[in-house]
Amino acid sequence: MKTLGVGLLWFLALLGLHAGACLNEYTPNHKKVEKAQSIVESLTHVSLIEPWDVRVRRLKAAVAKNAADYKSRNDLASALLHVGEVNGAIELLEELEKSRPGAYQTASNLGTAYELAGEPEKALLWIQKAMELNPLSHKSSEWIHVRLLEAKIALAKDPAWLTTHSLLGVDFGAAVVPMIPSTLPAGNKGARLALPDVEAGLRYQLHERLQFVKPPDDIVALLLFDLGNALCFSRDGMGSAQGVYELASRFGEKLPAQTKVLFQQRAALAKQWNGTSNLAGHLPLGWLVSEQNPDGSFGTKQQALLTGLSALAFLAHGETQESERFGPQVAKAMDWLKSLGVKNSGRFSDDGKFDAAGQFQHAVCTVTVGEYYTMTLDETIREVFANAVSKIVQTMQKDEPQELSLLSWNVTALRSAQLSKLALPEVDVALRRAARRLNELELQAAEKRKAGLNPKEAEAELWALPYRVHGLLQIGEERGNLRWAVDWFLVQVRGRPG
């Protein structure tokens, strides 16, 4: 998240000893996990081989017996940090660095120790050195630790730093439905990360940090929030994201109200989806959910066009008013279109006019309503659909030229009327007229292509050809020039960068 409230900024700037840890021990004190855990349990649960105070006493005895045992001295420093003896741990680690310089474990532990001591500048230097010595350690996640330390340093100088910067450089958006970030940060080696890398790094770093930090802690809350967002697109799915969002809310109880509301909204969204399903295959529809107006429409300008296209996207995905996930959105959009058609005497246009723009809006909405009626047989919209089709039939009877995209949508609307089995009068005749015009346009375009197109004409052809191909397919056109057009289109697209 890039924008946070002033209260949060001041709180982050005044953070004291709340910190995290990425400690390295030669002999780990954590038991191996023997059973599968939930994401939240894996983040918060630590099974120790021996209590930390017992470990401190044992290692102190070992160091007293053999001062040259660098492994016991390092592990003792780690244990001291766990029991809150930060200064003693730093003293041990500094002595160890002098006697045995350049060890990754010492550098990493010094970084954590200085962070716990409230000295983020020194901590950053040691964590960066540790990354250079061993960039693969901690599952290549130390870039997150670096980001947090840089944020703490920046916030101490400028409490408003987070209003223009992201904690990790990962922005999932501020809508209820998270979005895949447009850019992702670089990892330990400077290479751009993928989203699963960010998720794995957050899991590791949070597991380490949560051993030292208890709620409330806003930095941890933001990290958990980013992990929940990443999980929405992972194989673990939305069910795992719910618990992480809820944990983020517990840590972020001092966050600004609007931020806490977003945490809660995303937790509710994850609960709604549940299971192992994720947003990766439903992202466009999820985004549309967040963009729909309260009255069921979409957009602020050309609402008829945007609502028709948006509702058509849901229908193309197989969603209807009965769908578990997107049913309410489909129902509201179709109610809005139905009301528009009734209000404007069968015309689907924002202002009721039937100029070129109004006809295009009408054609798109008629296709949408036709698809909806064919899928649901909802009799409450039957008359609206029939009236909309009759308007298109009337325009086709005038034999007036139509712009290609409008003609293609009109062909699709008429074809939808045929498939609906409503037996509307004159539809077959209107479709034959539309097909004839479309064929004429295709023949003219084919002759131009064979004669050679200049760059400007080729650009226009590239934009127009999909409409012709779409329209010809709707009427079952199988002529050779259609295949030639498709082949030409593919050659043009494949020859373009991006």
N, C-alpha and C positions, 0 to 999 in steps of 0.2 A: 504494500500500500504506500502511495506517495504522499497523500495528504492526511494529516492527523491533527487533532485538536490541540489548542494551546496548552490545556491542562496536561495532556500527555507529554508534550515537549518539555515542559518544566520538570515533570516527574522524571523523565529519562535523563535530563541534564543533571539532576541532583542525586542520581543513583550512587550509592556508596559501595558497600562491600558485596552487593548482590552480583554474583558472577557465575561463570560456569567453569567446567574443567575438562581438559583433554589430557588426562594423566597417563604416563607410561610406566609400567612396572615390569621388572624382569621375571618376577613370580606373581602372576595375577592373583587377586583375592576374590574373583568372581567365579561362581560355579557355572558350568556349562548348562545352557537351557535344554532341558530334556523333552519338553513338550511344546506344542504350538501355543503361541500367545496372541492375544489381540494386539493391535497396534498400540493402544494406550498402555496395556500391561507391559509390553516390551519396552516402552519408553520410561515407565515409572518404577518397574520392579527390578530390584537387584538382589540376587541371592549370594550371600557372602560365604566364603570358606571359613573365616573366623571374624569375630567382631573387630572393628577398627581399633578399639582401645587395647584389646588383647594383642593385636598385631603390632601396635606401637611398642608395647612392653617387650615382646619377643625380639623385635628387630633392634631395639636399643641395646638389649643384652648381646645380640650378635655383633653389633658394631663395636661395642665396648671390648668384646673379646678379640675382634679382628678389624682394626680401623682401615685396613687396606681393602676390605670387601666392598667394592664400589656398588655391587648389585644390592647388597643389604642397605647401604647408605641411601641409594636412590629410592628404594622401596619404602624405607623409613620416612623419607621426605614426603612421599605420596600419602602415606598413612597419617602423618602429622597434619597435612592439609585436610584430610577427611575428618579429623577431630578438632579442627579449628586452630591449630598451632601454626599459623601462617609464617610468623617471623622465624621460628625454629626451622621450618622447612626451607625457607629462602637461604638461611645461613648454611645449612647442610649442602644445598644445591650449588651455591656459589663456591664453597670449598671444593666440591666435586668437580666443578668446571675448571678450577685452577689446577687441580691435580691430574685431571683426565679430560683435557679440553676436546671439544668437537664431537661429543656424543649426542646423538639425536635425543635420547631419552632425557638427558639433563636439560637441553635447550627447551624442549617441549614443556617439561615440568616447571622450569623457571618462568616460562610465559604464563602458565596457569597460576603459579604462585603470585606473581606480580599483579595479575588481574584481581586475584582475591584480596591482595593488599591495597587495592585501589590505585594502582599505578599503571594505567592502560598504555602509556607511551613505552615504558620498559617492557611491558607484556607483549606489545606488538613487535618490538625488535626481536625478542626471543622466539615468538611463534613464527615470524618470517624466516628466521635462521633455521628453525626446526623444519620448515617446509623445504628449504633448500637442501638440507641434509637428507631428508626422506620424504619426497613429495607423495609417495603412495601410502604413507601411514594414515591410520584412522580412516581407512577407506577413501583416501583422497579428499577428505572433507574439511581440511584445515582452512580452506579459503573462506568458509563460513565464520570461523573464529577470527580470522583477519578482518572480515567485514564488520563484525560486532565491535572489535576493538577500535577500528577506524571511526565507527559511528559514535562510540563513547567519547573519543577524543574530540570529534567535531561538535558533539552536543555540549561538551563542556565550554567550548568557545562560542557556539551559536545555538541557543536553545530552539531556534526555529529551523534548524538544519533539515529536519525530516519533512518540512513542508515542500522542499524542492529536491529531496533525495529519497531513494528507497533503501530500506535497511539492507537488503540483499541484492538489489537490482533486479527484482522479479516482481512484475506487476500483473496480478490476476484480475484487475478491474474492480470497480466499485459497485457494480450491479449485483443483484441477488444471485444470479447465475455466474460463477467464475468463468473467465476466459483464459485460453491458453496464452501465456505471455508472448508478446511479439518479439522480444529479445530475451536472451538468457545470459547469465554472467559467465566469466571465464573461471576455470578451475585452478587447481594447484599449479599445473604446468602452463597455464596461460591459454589453453585451448578452450573454445566455446563448449559449454556443457549442454547436454540434452536434459529434458525435464525429468526423466527417471534418475539421472545423476544428482539433480537437485534434491529430489525426494530422498534418495539414499543418504546423501550428506546430512540432511536435516534429521533423519532418523538417528544417525550415529551421534551427531552433536547434541541433540536434545537428550538422548539417553545419558550422555556424560554430564550434561549441565544440570539435569533434574536431580542428580545426586546431591547437589549443593544448594539448589534454589527452591524455595517454597513460595506458594502464592501469598500476596500478589507480586507479580513481576511482569512489567509491560513488555520488556524485550522478549522474554520467553513466550509471552502471549502472542506476539507478532510472529515469532518463529513457528509456533504451533499452528497459527492461522495459515501461514504459507504452506506448512506441511499438509494441513487439511485440504487446501486448494489443490496441491499437487496430487494428492490421493484421489481426488475427483476424476483424474484422468489416468489412473493407474489400474493395474490388473486387480488390486485389492478392492477397488470400487468404492462406491459412495457409502456403503455400510461402515467401512473403516474410517471414513472421513468424519462421520457424525461424532464419534467419540473424541476425536482429536479437536474438532471445533468446540465441543463442550468443555474439554480440558483448557482450551485457549480462553474460553469465557471465564473460567475460574481464576486463571492467572491474570486476566485483564480486567478485573473488577474496578480498577481505578482509571480505566480508559475513558475517553469522551463518550457521551451517550450514543452518538451516531455510529461510532466504531463498534461499540458493544452490540448495538442493534444488528449491524451487518454480520457479526459473529453468530448471533442467534438465528438470523434469517438463513444463513448457510447451513447451520446445524439442522434447521427444520427442513431445508431442501434435501440434505443428505438422508434424513429420516424418511422423507417421502419416497425417495428412490430406493434406499436400503439395498441389501444384498450385495452382490459383486458387480452389478452393472455400473458403468461409469459414463461420464459425459462425452468421451472421445467420439463416439458414433452419433451422438445426439446434440453436439455442440451448437450447430446452427439453429435447431429448434429451441434449445435452451436459451440462446441469445434472443430469439423472437419472444419467448415468454417474458423476458425482462423488458422488452421494448413495447409490449402491447399497452395501449391506453386503457384506462378504467372502463370506458364504454365499449371496448372490444375492437376498436379500430387501431390502425397503425399509422404513425407519422403525424405531422402537423400540416403538411401540404400534400396535395394529390392523395388524399386519404383513401379514396376509392381504389386507386391503382395499387397502393402499398398494402391495403387490407386484402385485396384480391390475391395478390402475389404471395403474401404471408400465409393466408389461409390455404392456398394451393400447396405451399410447401408442407404444411401439416398433413393435408390429404394425401399428397404423394408419398408420404412416409407411412401411410396406412392408418393415420389417426382420424378418429371421428369424435362426436360428442360423447361417445360411450367409452373412450379410451381412458385407462387408469391414470396415465401421466399427463396427457395433454388435452383430455376431454373438455375441461372448463375453458381453455383458450379457444378451441375449435368452436364450441357452442357460442361463446361471446362474439367471435368474429362473424359467424354465420348470422347471428341475430342482427348484428350491425348492418351487414349487407342486405339482409331481408328488409329491414326498416328503410334503408336507402332506396331500394327498388320500389317499395310501396310509396314512399314520399315523392319520388320523381317520376311517377307514372310508368314504371318499368325501366327507366334509364338509370344505369349505374354510373353516375358522374357526380362530382362534388357539388356542382352548381346546377345540375339538371340540364345543362346545355348539351347539344349533340354535334358540336364542331369536331374537328379532327382529334383534338385532345380528349374530348368527351367520348367520342366513339372508341378510342383506344382503351380508355378506362373501362368502358362498358364491355368491350370484347373480353378483356382479361377477367373481369368479375363474372361474366356469363359462363366462361369456361370453369371458373371455380365453383359457382353455384351448380353447374351441370355435373361436375365431378362429385360434389357433395350429394346431390339428389340421387345419382346413380349408385353411389356407395351405400346410402342410408334409406332411400325411398321415403324420406321425410316429407309427408304430404303438406306440411305447413309452408314449405318453400316451393311447392310445385307450380303454383300460379305465378309466382315471381319469376321463376325460371322460364316458364312458357312465354310470359310477356317480354322478357329480355331477348329471347330468341326471335320473337316476332319483329323486334326493332332491327335486328341484324338482317332478317329476311327482307324487310322493307328497304334497307340501304342497298342490298344486292340487286333489287329490282330496278334501281335507278341507272344501272350501268355506268356509274361514275367511277373515275379512276381512284384507286386507293393506294396509299403508301404501303410498301411491301410488308412491314411488320404488322400493320393493322390487318391487312388481308390474311396473313398467316394466322393471326389470332381469331379472326372471324371464321376461317376454315375450321379451326379446332373447336370453336364454339358450336358450329353447325354439326360437326361430326359428333360432338358430345350429345347434342339433341337427338341425333339418329340413334345413338347407342342407348339413350334413356328409355326408348320404346314409348315415348309420349304420343307418337303419331301426330306431330304438329304439322299443319298444312304448309305446303310450299318449301319445306326444309330441303327436300331432295333437289328441287329445282334450283334453289339458292346455292346449294353446295356445288352443283354442276357448273353454275355460272362462276362461282369463286374458283373452282378448279380450272376452268378455262382461262381465266385471267392469270392464275398462277402459272399455268403452262406457258402462256404467251410471254410472261416475264422471264421464265426460265429459258425459253428458246432464244429470246433476245440476248440474255446474259451469256448463254453458251456461245452464240456467234461472236460476241465481243471477246470472250476468253480465247476462242480459237484464233481470232485475228490479232490477239496480243493486247495486253493492257498496260497503260502507263502506270507509274507507281501510285498516283492518286486514285486512279480507277481500281487498281488492285486492292488498295486499302478499303475502299467503299465496298468492293465485292466481298472481301473477307468478312466484313460486318454483316452484309446482307444475306450471304449464302445460307447461314444456318436457318434463317426464317424460311427461305424457299424450300430447303431440304425438309424442315419440320412440316411445312404445309403440304408438300407433295407426299410425304409419308402418311399424313392424316387421311389423304384421299386414296391411298393405296397405289400411288404412281410408281411404276416399275420401269419406265423407259430408260434407255441407255444414257441419255444426257444426265439423268439423276446420278447414276453411278460415276459418270465423268466428273460431275460437280463435286461429289463427295471426295473423290480421289484428289481433285485439284485443291480442295479445301485442306485436306490433310497434308499435302505437300507444302502449302503455304504456312500452315501452323508449325510443322516440324522444322521448317527453315528459319524460324524466328527464335531469338533468344528468350528464355523465360516461358 
